[in-house]
Amino acid sequence: MQPRKPQQIARELALLSLSQLPVNPKKLDKLEDDQLVSKLLLGAVRTLTSEVQDTLDNAAGELQRSNDRLLSSQTRASDLNSARTMLQEAIACTQTAINQLGTAVDFPVLIQLANQDKGVRNYAKELVITVNENRQIIDELLSTALVDWQVTRLAQIDRDILQIAVAEMKFLGVPDSIAINEAVELAKRYSGDDGHRFINGVLRRVTEQKKTA
């Protein structure tokens, strides 16, 4: 795997810890470096664990419904097709969970870089604070770009990816193209099969709105 840059590691750390940190993220400023790293990494582990568990629960539910459909059917084509679809969805959910678990392999690198590279932990902290301080503005931009959809209805991981990208574009001076590309890469690692396409589409609408504003 190609080595990732410090800011890429910081984005991933911010993404995975964002939903697990205190409501007032400015408290992070008062932490010593080792305490800050511990907070960020603990949040990341909790998020990844929750995502994997939710995905596996969904897979188990689809598998059970598929099994029930097969047992209750009388070999009708419609029942068999329905059961097959449910089984395919269960397999897809399981594969997503496996992929999410695979990212845990990178955690030793994440821990090492967060401990050794001050730029990693500082940028991760800056991202978390920027998102939380400007969440209303960020969500308003996203709501307009979502078109007939609400930010609150998004999956947590997708919402966090979008918020980080918009925060970078609007408040941290990151070029739109870079912020979008990095968000898409995060979505490929942590979102569903079509998540990266969805993320890309929403963020491109955000940039189009910026141009016409």
Beta strands, then each sheet from edge to edge (+ up, - down):
end
